[in-house]
Amino acid sequence: MNVLVFGATGNIGREVVQALAQQPDVRVLVGSRDPKKASAAFSDHPQVQAVALDVGSPASLAAAMQGVQAVMAWKENVFFITR
């Protein structure tokens, strides 16, 4: 399963990505405005891949969601998980 994680380089996001990366059947896509920085942050997890993502750009969102079965995003204390 491919899971796209928004806010992956923040405090909560980093924990979410690390937990998902422990699952053998999950490939984690880390959405970031700076994919190089995101790749470096998760370089110890081979199943984590950074993808360019600008939430203000519909084209960027569409490209990042190619082949994705689930999305994890949050705002403050509200979590959004869709599948």
Sine and cosine of phi, psi and omega as CSV:
sin_phi,cos_phi,sin_psi,cos_psi,sin_omega,cos_omega
0.00,0.00,0.70,-0.71,0.07,-1.00
-0.99,-0.12,0.82,-0.57,-0.01,-1.00
-0.88,-0.48,0.84,-0.55,0.07,-1.00
-1.00,-0.06,0.81,-0.59,-0.02,-1.00
-0.92,-0.39,0.85,-0.53,0.10,-0.99
-1.00,0.08,0.55,-0.83,0.07,-1.00
0.92,0.40,0.52,0.85,-0.13,-0.99
-0.93,0.36,-0.38,0.93,-0.04,-1.00
-1.00,-0.04,-0.01,1.00,0.07,-1.00
-0.99,0.12,-0.01,-1.00,-0.05,-1.00
-0.87,0.50,-0.79,0.62,0.00,-1.00
-0.94,0.35,-0.72,0.70,-0.04,-1.00
-0.85,0.53,-0.65,0.76,0.01,-1.00
-0.87,0.49,-0.68,0.74,0.02,-1.00
-0.91,0.41,-0.65,0.76,0.02,-1.00
-0.89,0.46,-0.73,0.69,0.00,-1.00
-0.88,0.48,-0.70,0.71,0.00,-1.00
-0.89,0.45,-0.62,0.79,0.03,-1.00
-0.93,0.37,-0.69,0.72,0.03,-1.00
-0.91,0.43,-0.59,0.81,-0.02,-1.00
-0.91,0.42,-0.29,0.96,0.04,-1.00
-0.98,0.21,-0.26,0.96,-0.04,-1.00
-1.00,0.10,0.82,-0.57,-0.10,-0.99
-0.92,0.39,-0.41,0.91,-0.07,-1.00
-0.98,-0.21,0.27,0.96,-0.05,-1.00
-0.89,-0.45,0.76,-0.65,0.17,-0.99
-0.95,-0.32,0.83,-0.56,-0.09,-1.00
-0.99,-0.15,0.82,-0.57,0.09,-1.00
-0.97,-0.24,0.86,-0.51,-0.05,-1.00
-0.99,-0.14,0.93,-0.35,0.02,-1.00
-0.99,0.15,0.78,-0.63,-0.06,-1.00
-0.45,-0.90,0.55,-0.83,0.13,-0.99
-0.94,0.34,-0.35,0.94,0.00,-1.00
-0.81,-0.59,0.99,0.14,-0.06,-1.00
-0.86,0.52,-0.52,0.85,0.03,-1.00
-0.90,0.44,-0.69,0.72,0.03,-1.00
-0.90,0.44,-0.68,0.73,0.00,-1.00
-0.91,0.42,-0.66,0.75,0.04,-1.00
-0.86,0.50,-0.69,0.73,0.00,-1.00
-0.90,0.43,-0.60,0.80,-0.03,-1.00
-0.92,0.40,-0.46,0.89,-0.06,-1.00
-0.86,-0.51,0.47,0.88,-0.06,-1.00
-0.89,0.45,-0.33,0.94,0.01,-1.00
-1.00,0.08,0.03,1.00,0.02,-1.00
-0.87,-0.49,0.99,-0.16,-0.07,-1.00
-0.89,0.45,-0.39,0.92,-0.02,-1.00
-1.00,0.03,0.12,0.99,0.05,-1.00
-0.97,-0.24,0.80,-0.60,-0.01,-1.00
-0.81,-0.59,0.76,-0.65,0.05,-1.00
-1.00,0.09,0.67,-0.74,0.07,-1.00
-0.78,-0.62,0.55,-0.83,0.04,-1.00
-0.92,0.39,0.74,-0.67,-0.01,-1.00
-0.48,-0.88,0.85,-0.52,0.12,-0.99
-0.84,-0.54,0.95,-0.32,-0.10,-1.00
-0.90,0.44,-0.26,0.97,0.05,-1.00
-1.00,0.10,-0.03,1.00,-0.05,-1.00
-0.88,-0.48,0.94,-0.35,0.03,-1.00
-0.83,0.56,-0.61,0.79,0.01,-1.00
-0.91,0.42,-0.64,0.77,0.02,-1.00
-0.90,0.43,-0.68,0.73,0.04,-1.00
-0.88,0.47,-0.71,0.70,-0.01,-1.00
-0.88,0.48,-0.68,0.73,0.00,-1.00
-0.91,0.42,-0.68,0.73,-0.03,-1.00
-0.92,0.40,-0.46,0.89,-0.07,-1.00
-1.00,-0.02,0.05,1.00,0.06,-1.00
-0.85,0.53,0.84,-0.55,0.06,-1.00
0.97,0.26,0.21,0.98,-0.05,-1.00
-1.00,-0.02,0.72,-0.69,0.05,-1.00
-0.98,-0.18,-0.33,0.94,-0.01,-1.00
-0.53,-0.85,0.52,-0.85,0.03,-1.00
-0.81,-0.59,0.71,-0.71,0.10,-1.00
-0.86,-0.51,0.82,-0.57,0.00,-1.00
-0.54,-0.84,0.39,-0.92,0.01,-1.00
-0.46,-0.89,0.36,-0.93,0.07,-1.00
-0.67,-0.75,0.91,-0.41,-0.07,-1.00
0.82,0.57,-0.93,-0.38,-0.04,-1.00
-0.97,-0.23,0.26,0.96,-0.03,-1.00
-0.94,-0.34,0.82,-0.57,0.01,-1.00
-0.97,-0.24,0.63,-0.78,0.08,-1.00
-0.85,-0.52,0.85,-0.52,0.07,-1.00
-0.78,-0.63,0.82,-0.57,0.00,-1.00
-0.76,-0.65,0.47,-0.88,0.00,-1.00
-0.62,-0.78,0.00,0.00,0.00,0.00
